[in-house]
Amino acid sequence: MRRIELPSSWLVGLQFALIGALLLTCWPPAAGASLPAAIILLLAAAAVGIAALRANRPGNFNIRPELKPAARLITSGIYRWIRHPMYSAVVLAMLATVLTDPRPWRIAVWLALVAVLLAKAQREERYLLQRFAQYADYRAHTWRLLPWVW
């Protein structure tokens, strides 16, 4: 049975649509919202995102999972522990928005976003394995999104 894959541009479109849905519905916070936890998650997301930007210079990023022609494999900085820190930052930041109003539909949107990011990460890893001989070893020794968890 042949596996059907969405085009990368669709994955990116879905990612931004789901992020938009969460951002546009997170203010004002709902009664009983966990604002301290949301703030902690936002700070963690910012720290992870900044660390990824510091380790991975501009020009090496691609919003789509396909690698740029001059792509370099980054294994230093935060990439020593996490293979996809930018995705981790998005997951944490959007979880923070869910905590401001944790209705079931918003949790479902966040879970859909996680699924889209995992699909992008899986596709990107396939390309990285093809391009970089050392990627298999790197992947075996790092976490996908969250150190010591996953």
Secondary structure, DSSP 4 states (H G I P E B T S, - for coil): -PPP---HHHHHHHHHHHHHHHHHT--SPPTT--HHHHHHHHHHHHHHHHHHHHHS-TTS--SSSSPPTT-----SGGGGTBS-HHHHHHHHHHHHHHHHS--HHHHHHHHHHHHHHHHHHHHHHHHHHHH-TTHHHHHHTSBSSSTTT-
